[in-house]
Amino acid sequence: MPKLVRITTVPISLLVLLKGQMRFMKSKGFDVTMVSSEGAEVAPLLLQEDCPHISIELTRKITPIKDFFSLIALTRLLIKIKPDIVHTHTPKAGLIGMWAAKFAGVPVRLHTIAGLPWVETTGLLRQLLKNVERLTAMAACQILPNSFVQKDFLFNENIARGKMKVIGGGSSNGIDSDHFSSNEMIDAQANALKTAAQIHPDGWIWIFVGRIVKDKGMAELLESFVELQTQFPEDRLWLVGEEEPTLDPLEPKHRQLLHEHPGIKWCGYQKDIRPYLAAAKVLAFPSYREGFPNVPLQAGSMGCMLLLSDINGCNEIVKNGEDGMLVPVKNTTALTSAMLEIRNNPEQRKKFASAIQQKIKAQYNQKLLWNLLLEEYQQQLSIHSKKST
């Protein structure tokens, strides 16, 4: 039974972003261990994946001393477990995990790149974070960008050349379109949410799902919605996700809109986002940077129209004017214009929503992606086996 260790910086990434992958690999004969820092999500994660979890302190900030001790602790753990494959996800887990795996003599070392934080930085910090990405790639056997545009971007930045492969059509985990679809129970929950929020019959719900931070385009979205509501006062904006006040906080004026504007509802983190998506008309997702985002896949599968920023990943999911709308990043005027355009054309919204729903179900099937990842694991193990003999 080959041993697989999956490592992320925080447990919520295993719980949400990679949901189901570890259980699937276990069902295919792998002895799977999950590793991340400690967190409240560990308990539900254990139930969800039915695989053991080990906590190693990993921070999301630049903390060289803590990182050094994390590297030592993780190396010791991997020497003890003796895995055949270590597969990391998220930047800090990739850096520490790949080098710990190399020091521990793990034969197959894979790292998925889903997002690039340094894209939104400048100067010395940008160069530092790019070099961290290069260091991660140096220790890895294979780098798995989760989109083709991102693969091209990394190649042009001289990162991981000759080591990159996109699994399937992209995405870190694909989409379970059977799960992310409407049914009587979900529709009833959606109607209950709308009733509790006193949504007017003519009002639209615009929704965002993700971290409530500047990098997700919160400033542009909040300001655009306020402008939209001057023409459509019955509309509402729902924001589903947690704030991160220490890592990427909103400006005070935008936090005030988030918490005090009568047309804006901050819903916090929700374990099941399907009723919220079922209640909404449009996913507005003006993020500054992504790898290959899961949220648009989930929303599109649920029947939401997609209004996304024209960035890597998002522009692989949506073709502007065919199955959704793309707007320039960090452009409040363009976002407002797009929101008003689609609000004044409800039939076009329906056409876009139907088109993207069909596309997602056809191209981003989760089980297909999992099986392709399984094939990658088996191929890498076979390559190592031949080398060792």
Secondary structure, DSSP 8 states (H G I E B T S, - for coil): --EEEEEESSHHIIIIITTTHHHHHHHTT-EEEEEE---TTHHHHHHHH-S-EEE----SS--HHHHHHHHHHHHHHHHHH--SEEEEESHHHHHHHHHHHHHTT-SEEEEEE---GGGG--HHHHHHHHHHHHHHHHH-SEEEESSHHHHHHHHHTT-STTSB---TTS-SS-B-TTTSS--HHHHHHHHHHHHHTT--TT--EEEEES-BSGGGTHHHHHHHHHHHHHH-TT-EEEEES-B-TTTS---HHHHHHHHH-TTEEEEE--S--HHHHHH-SEEEE--S--SS-HHHHHHHHTT-EEEEESSTTHHHH--BTTTBEEE-TT-HHHHHHHHHHHHT-HHHHHHHHHHHHHHHHHH-BHHHHHHHHHHHHHHHHHHHHHHH-
